Every structure is written in C-alpha cells, then in structure tokens.
Amino acid sequence: MYEKKIAKDLTCGLNIAIEVIGGKWKANLLANISKGLKRPSELHRSIPRASARMLNQQLSELEFHSIVEKTIFNILPTKVEYALTPGGESIMEVLRAMKSWGERL
C-alpha cells in the first residue's frame, strides 16, 4: 500500500474530521446509508457517476474509521449490508449543517 512521504497532522480536530469524511463520495454514501440504503448495489445505483471501485474504497475507509459497520450474512449468494455506527450518526449532524449551509449559497 502506498504511504505518503509527509505524515498527516492528526493533532487537530479539523484535520481528523477532514480525514474521516473528506472524499468525493463519502458524504453522499453516509447520507444514503442514513436514509436506509444499505446494500452495495443500492448505494452504487444511488450515485451512478461514481465507479463501483471508488465507492467500495470509500466504504472501506469509512469502515476503517468506525463510521459505518459492514455486516456479511453467511448465505449464498453472499449478502452485505452497511449501517451507521454511533460515530456515523454523530457525523450526520455535521453533514446536515453543511447541506443547509450549501443550500443557502
């Protein structure tokens, strides 16, 4: 895996927030998961301009930061669902405020 030469400064809360929710599709993914879209195929259909690879990468990053949790059901065919964690629920307040601010521009 690629490692940046200059380490990220994660001593500032703003930098941490940008690291966690910064990304072209992360806010859209979180908004859609909060609305009840849980399956990867539903999320891919809700954001057709994004590639499946990019959405899967950003979902993995959100899972790494404990913002979403991934549940894999042991059935055939395999079923996967995403849900917001309590940390993800708290980020939704921030995203709603950002949406409101953006709509006023």
N, C-alpha and C positions, 0 to 999 in steps of 0.2 A: 504494500500500500504506500502511496506517495505521502511523504512527510514534508511539510513546509520548512524552509530554512530558518525563517523567523517565527518563533513561537508566538501564539496568540496570547494577548494580555487578558487573562480571565480574572483579574483582581477587581475589575469594575463591573457593577451590576448591569450597566447598559451593554457592555461588551458581551456579557453572558447571555442576555436576552436576545441580542442580535445573532449570536452563535446558535441559539436554540431555535428561534423562529425565523431567522433570516434564510431566505431561499425563495426562488421564483414561485414555487407552488406550495410551500408549507402552509401558508395562511389559508389558501383555498382548501387544502386537504383537511386541515383542522376544522374549518367551517363546515365542510361536507360531513365529516365524521360526527360533529356535534348535531347535525340535522338528522342523523340516523343512517347515513350511507356507511356501510361497514365492510362490505366485500370489496376486494381489489378491483374486480370488474366494474362495480358500481362507481368506484372512485375514478377509474380510468374513463368511463363514459361521461362523468360529470365535468371533466377537464380534457376535452378532446384535443386541444392544441399541444398538450404535454405528452411526451413519449412515455410508454409504459416503463421503460428502464429508468427514466428520471423520477417518475412518481415512486417507483419501488425504492430507489436510492434515498429519496427524501423521507419516505415512510420509515426506512431503516434508521435514518438519523433521528427521527422523532422518537422511535422506539428506544434507541440508544440513550437518549436524554430523558427517558421515562415520561414522555408526554403522551404517548399512545401505547397501548398494550396490544399485542398480537396473540390471538387465540387460534390454535391449529386444532381442528377437530379430526379425530382418528377414524375417518370414514373414507370410503372410496366412492367417487373421487374426493381427494383431499379438499376440505373446506377451511378457508381462512377468514377471520373477521378481525377488524380493528375497533378499538374503543378508546375513549379518552380516559386517562388516569386522573386522579385528583389534581395533579400538576397541570394537566391539559385543560381541565375545567377552569382552573385559575387563569390560564393564559387567554381563555376565551373572553374574559372581561377586557383585557388589553386589546384584543383584536376587534371587539365590538366598538371600543372607543376610537381605534384607528379608522374603522369603517365610517363611523359617524363624522369624524374629522374630515376624511376624504370626500364625503358626500357634500360637505359644506363649501368645498373649494369651487 
